[in-house]
Amino acid sequence: MSFALKQVGRPFSMMASEDGTYCTTLIWQAWRDAGKNLEVTFTRLNIPLMQGDYLLPGVLAKSRHLRKLDEPAQSIASGQR
């Protein structure tokens, strides 16, 4: 949580840059800072105005290390996801 809290006030940015933070990257970096590898793959985008490596929301949502807030915690531990 300390990484995420340090980002309070930093602007949202769709661009892969140092000027702001993309939402899924914020989540990934916070977990990485806490020592947890979410085992996700970044996607390289080469479209006008959005070039770079992005962690797409669908990819993050499929991480076997995360669960929906309304999903029982034991489903992750047992691999039922």
Secondary structure as GFF3:
##gff-version 3
##sequence-region A 1 81
A	DSSP	alpha_helix	2	6	.	.	.	ID=ss1
A	DSSP	alpha_helix	23	33	.	.	.	ID=ss2
A	DSSP	beta_strand	43	47	.	.	.	ID=ss3
A	DSSP	beta_strand	50	54	.	.	.	ID=ss4
A	DSSP	alpha_helix	57	61	.	.	.	ID=ss5
A	DSSP	alpha_helix	74	77	.	.	.	ID=ss6
###
